[in-house]
Amino acid sequence: MSAWPTNPSASARHPRPKATCRRPHPGYGFLSENAAFSQALADHGITFIGPTAEHIRIMGDKITAKETAKALGIPVVPGSEGGVPDYETAIGVARDIGFPVIIKATAGGGGRGMKVAKNPEELEIAFRTARSEAKNAFGNDEVYIEKYLQKPRHIEIQVFGDGKGRAVHLGERDCSLQRRHQKVFEEAPGPVITPAMRAKIGKVCADAVAKINYIGAGTIEFLFEDGEFYFIEMNTRLQVEHPVTEYIFGVDLVREQIRVAAGMDLSFTQDDLVINGHAIEVRINAEKLPNFSPCPGRVRMYHAPGGFGVRMDSALYSGYSIPPYYDSLIGKLIVHGRDRPEALARLKRALGELIVDGIDTTVPLFNALLEEPDVLSGAYNIHWLEKWLSANFGD
């Protein structure tokens, strides 16, 4: 007997809902890199708008991802061949590649389970602490070790595959302005990346994802120092900072995700992708400076900036209550200009127009950064922001 209501009048009033969405898009949040979710959808004949569960699993484990990247011809940072089980093994690896080194959780993210050691004494403490943090954060205490680069930039390459052995790259984004391994300011193209560098590393990345029949959007992240790229990880999803790429190439990455998930071809080729101008994104967080403590609460008034070359991605509105349970990101302000100076000027003007009254946000941070010569010239690396915060606020 069916469990559905048998009362005709009840059935008529409350008909069984029909499945209207057979291709869910996970955004870039909780489910976007969840292999179990992707697999569950596939098992029920539902198309996931994103990579296959297998690719999410491969790239979700940082050791497997590094091994895969190396096999595909992507340059990697010198380090352990796999997980490091104990301190004795760790010290052996560290002496082989040379101090300083960084210990990373294999299942890590957001900077958790990451510790730097400059000598054997620091390594013992860092190794133990990293494993403990990884266990608490991810339920997995496996860690690996890499050479710690001194003044690298964080450069990521946007790739896109059609799942049929074809792929393209959409240049790079420079995400080097970070606090505690969290990006706050992203721009494209990268201030120090030349066209020759872009073409070379872009082709390596596009060829790599094409070889594995990757489908949809993905980002291959690198540390960049002295003209060399070193693989960090691959994010098998749309990135928070994807709008800067959309601006400079004039494409809609979400539209392309939907197209390839439906079995269609990409609407552009590599030759169609020509950089136009410069774009910058800043992450507007509900945080109180200078300690960056979360600042949930009610938004009394919200006014988004506008005008040519300005985009504000946010769900805010006047009267909205920001909950304390999730990430503090409440909006992304993206600007586009004919060149980097124009984009910076447009960002300064847009920040002045943005109103989020009733809570504290990170807007003052960006106003201050836009007065810094190193930011204006693009002469920064992944350590610059934390050093600046420490010098100015003792962060």
N, C-alpha and C positions, 0 to 999 in steps of 0.2 A: 504494500500500500504506500502511496506517495505521502511524504511528509509535508507536502505543500498543502495549504488550506483547501478543504473540499467544499466549503460553503460557497456556492456560486456567486452570491452577492459580495462576499468578502474578496473573492478572487477578482471580480470585476472592478472593485474599488481599489484593490492593491495588486495589480498584475505583477508577475515575476519580472524583475528587471532584466533587461537584455544587456549582454556584454557589448558595449559600443567601442571600447578602447582595447585594441589587440596589440598595440605597440607602445607600452609605457616608456616615457622618458624620465630617467632618474635625476635629472639636473646634475649638480656636482656635490651633492650632500651624502646622507647616510647610505643610500643604496647604490650609488654610482659605481663603486668598486667592490661590490659584494658579490663574489662568485657564486655563493649559494643562491642568492636571489636570481641572478641571471640564469643559473641552471634550472631552478624551479620553474621559471617562466618557460624555458625551452621544453622542459618535460611536459608542460601542459599546452604546448603548441602556441605559445604566445611569444611574439618577437620582442626581444629586448633592444631598445635603441641604444646600442653600445656594443662593446667587444664581446666575444664569446667568453663563457665561464672559464675555459682553459687559459685564455690569454690574461684574464684578470688574475687567475691563480698564479700563473707564471711570474707576472710582473708585480704581484702583491707581496711576494716574498723577496726581500732584497738580495739575498744570496743567489737565489735562482735567477732573479732578474739580471744580476751582474754577470753570471755565467752565460746566460742567454745572449746578453748584449755583446759580450766578448766573442762568442761564437758567431755572431752576426756581423762582426767587423767594426763594432762601435768601440772607440777608445775608452778604457776604464782606468780608475785610480789604482795604483799599486796597493796590494793588501792581501789578506788571508784568502785562501782558495774556497773557504766555506766557513761554517760556524766555528767559533773558538770555544772549546769546552771548559778550559781551566786557565789559571794564571800562568802556569809553566808554558803552555802553548802560546799564550798571548805574548809573553816576553820574548819568546823565540821569533815570532812574527815581527814584533816591533823592532828587534835588533836587525832583522833582515832588511826591512824597508827603511829603517831609520826614524828616529824621533824628530818632531812630535807626531803622534798618531791620534786617531779618533776612533772610539768604540761606538758602534751603532747597533741598535736592536734590529734583528732581521725582519720583524713584523712591525717596525717602527713607523712613526709619522709625527709631524708637529713638534719635532725636536725632543720628544721623550725617548729616554734610553740612549742618549748621545752624550758622550763625555770625552774631553780632550786630555791627553797625558803628554807631558814634555820630557819625562824621564821615567826610569823604572819604578821609583817610589810612587810617583803620581799614578802610574799605570795600575798598580795593585788596587788602590782606592777607587780609581775610575772604573776599572773592570767590575769590581764588586757592586758599585753603585749603579752602573748601567744595567747590569743583569737584574738587580732588584727593581729598578724603575720599569724595565721592560716586562717583568713578571706582573707587576701591579697594573700596568697600563694595558697590556695586550694578552696576558695569560700565557706568555711565551718568553722565557728568559734567554733564548739563544741570541748571541751577539757575534759580530764580526769586526775586523779591524782594517782600517785603511790609513794610508799616508795622509797626514793633515797638512793641507796646502796653506801657505802663509797669508797671501793676500789675493785670494781668488774672487772672481765675480761669479754670480749665479746666472747662467744663461740656459734658457730652455728652448727647444726646437718644437714647434707645432707640426705634427704630422697628421695625415688623414689617409685612411685606406678604404678601398671599396669592397674588401673581402674576397676579391677575385684575383688577387695578385698584382693589383695596381695601387700605387700610393703616390702622394705628393707631400712636399713640405711647404709650410707657410712662414718661412723665416724664423727669427728668434725673438724672444722677449728677454729683457734684462730685469731680473728680480732681485738685485743685489742689496737693496735697502731693506734690511730685515732686523727684527728684534726677536731674540730668542728663537731663531730659526723660523719665524713667522714673517711672511712677506707683508709689506705695508705700501710699497710704491713699485709699480711695474711700468716698463715702457718698451716700445717697439718702434723702429729697430733699435738694437743695442748701440749705445754711443761709441763703443770701441770695436765693434765688429765690422770688418771690411766686406765688400761684396764678394771677394774671393773666398774669405773664410766662410761666409754664409753659404755660398754655393757648394763648397766642399763638404762641410759638416751636414748641410741640409740633404745632399744627395746620399751620404752615408746613412742617415736616419730614414729617409724615404725608402731606400733600397732594402734596409733591414726589415721594416714593417711589411713591405711588399712580399718578402720571402716567406713570411709566416701567415700570409693572407689575412692580415689584420683588418678589422672593419671598424669604421667610425673614427672619432677624434681621439688623439693621444698626444702626450707631451713627453719628450725625452729630455731629462734635466741633466745639466752638466755643471761642473766647476770649471772655470776658464782662467788660466794663468799663463803668462808668458807666451801667448799665442797658441796654447794647447788646450784641447777639450778633454775632460775626464768625466765619464758617465757616473751619475749619482743614482738615478732611478727613473722609472717610467710610470707616469700617471695614465691609467687607462680610462680616462674620462675627459669631459669638458673641464677646463680650468676656470677658476674664479676670474682670472685675468684675461680670458679669451677675447673680450671686446676690443682690446688694443690691436689685436691681430685682425679682427673684423674691420676695424677702421682703416688700417693702412692698405689692406688688400681689397676692400669693398665687397666682402663676401659675408654670408650668413652661415656660420658654422653649425648652428642648430638645424637649419634647413637642410644642410648637407647630411647631418646625422640621420634625419628622417628619410631623406632620399635613399641613402645606401641601405638603411634598415629595410626599406621596401623593395630592395633588389635593383634599384636604379643606379645608373652611373653617376659619378661626380659631375657637377655642372661646369667644371673648369679643368684645365690641364695645367701642368707645371709651367708651360710657356705663357699661359694666361695670367699668371700671378706676378704682378709688377708692383713694387712698393710705391705707395703714394703718400708722402708726408711723414708725420711723426705723431704717435699717440701715447698718452700717459694715463694710467689709472692709479687712484689712491683709494685705499680701503677705509671707509668711514666706520669706525667701531664705537660702540657705546661703552666708553672707558674713560676713567677719570685720570688725567695727567697730574703729576709726572710718573705715578706708579703703575699706570695702565690697569687699575683695578676695575672690574666690571661695574657698569652703571645702569642697571635695569631701571625701569620706571615709566611714567606716563609722558608722552610727547605732547606738550601743550600746543605747540605750533610747528608745522613743517612747511617749508617752502623749498622746492627744488630749483636749482639754477637752470637756465635755458640759454637759447641762442645758438648760432651756427657753430657746429663742431663740439657741442657739449651734450653728453649723455649721462643721465643719472639712473642707475639700476637700483631700485629699492621698493620695498613694500610699505614704507612708512606713510603715515597720514596724521593729520592733527587729531589728537585724542587717542592715538594708538598706545597701548601699554607693552613695553618691551619686557618679555619674560626673563627670568634669571637662569633658565635651564639649559640654554644652548650657547653656541658661539656668539661672541659679541658683535660680529659683523652685521651692520644694519643697512649698509648701502655702499655702492661703488660709484665714484665720480670719474668719468672717462672724458678726456678731451682729445681733439685732433687738430693739428695745424699743418701748414705747408712745410714747416721744418720744426726742429726741436725748440728754438727760441719762441716761435709763435705758440707752440703747444704749452710751453711753460707759462707764457703770459696769459693764455686762455685759462689755464688751470688756476692761476692766481685770481683772476676775475671771477671765475665760477665759485671758488671757495668763499669769496666775499659775498656772493649772492645766496649761498646755502644757509638755510635757517633750520636748526633742530633745537627747539627751545624746550626746556624742562628737564633735560638730562645733559650729562657731559659727553663729549665726543672727542675724537682724535683730530678734529679740524685744526685746532691751534698748532699741533705738531707739524702739519703740512705748511701752514703759513710760515712757521719758523724755518723749515727746511728750504723753502723757496727764497730765503735770504742768504743761504749758505753758498759760497763760491764753488765748493766741491760738487754740490748738487747741480748748480747751474751749469757747470762745465762737464758734468758726467764723470768726474774723477773720484769715484767711490768704489768700495768693494763690500763683501758680505760682513766685514767687521766694522765698517765705518759708522753705521748708525748707533751701534751699542757703545762705541767709544765716544761718540758725540753726546749721547744721552748721559753717559757717566760723567763726562766733563761738565755738562751743563746742569744736570739734575741729580747726579750721584746715583743713577739707576743701576 
